[in-house]
Amino acid sequence: MQQRRSLMGRPTGTDGSDFSYRMTVDSRYQKVAQGRSQLQTLISIQAVVQLIRAVCLALSISKGKCP
């Protein structure tokens, strides 16, 4: 079968010239995503701190020193 070829070439809007009309992510959703990322970072830091405190407590108890 023969492929159809347009006499005008490429159809309008497919050459990248429609970039200003493309959908973008709203700023409020970008802020939510950024907030979630920051919250995840803070939770991870808090988990590491709690783990360090638990290890220190376990070591002090094993040495017979209670805080």
C-alpha positions in Angstrom: 0.0 0.0 0.0 1.1 3.5 -0.7 1.5 5.9 2.1 -0.5 9.1 1.9 1.5 12.2 1.6 0.2 15.6 2.3 0.7 18.2 -0.4 1.3 20.8 2.3 3.9 18.7 4.2 3.5 18.5 7.9 0.1 19.2 9.6 -0.2 22.4 11.5 0.6 22.3 15.2 3.0 19.3 15.0 6.1 21.3 14.4 6.6 22.5 17.9 5.1 25.9 17.3 2.2 25.2 19.7 4.4 25.2 22.8 2.7 28.2 24.3 -0.7 26.4 24.2 0.4 23.2 25.8 -0.9 22.2 29.2 1.4 23.0 32.1 1.3 22.0 35.8 -0.5 24.6 37.9 1.7 26.3 40.4 -0.3 25.1 43.4 0.4 21.5 42.5 4.1 22.3 42.1 4.0 23.8 45.6 2.3 20.6 46.9 4.9 18.4 45.3 7.7 20.6 46.7 6.1 20.5 50.2 5.8 16.7 50.1 9.5 16.4 49.1 10.5 18.7 52.0 8.3 16.7 54.4 9.8 13.4 53.3 13.3 14.9 53.9 12.4 16.1 57.4 10.8 12.7 58.3 14.0 10.9 57.1 16.2 13.2 59.2 14.0 12.6 62.2 14.1 8.8 61.7 17.9 9.0 61.6 18.1 11.1 64.8 15.7 8.7 66.6 17.8 5.7 65.5 21.0 7.3 66.8 19.2 8.1 70.1 18.0 4.4 70.4 21.5 3.1 69.7 23.0 5.5 72.4 20.4 4.4 74.9 21.0 0.7 74.1 24.7 1.2 74.6 24.3 3.1 77.8 22.0 0.4 79.2 24.4 -2.4 78.2 27.2 -0.6 80.0 25.0 -0.4 83.1 24.5 3.4 83.0 20.9 4.5 83.0 20.2 8.0 81.7 
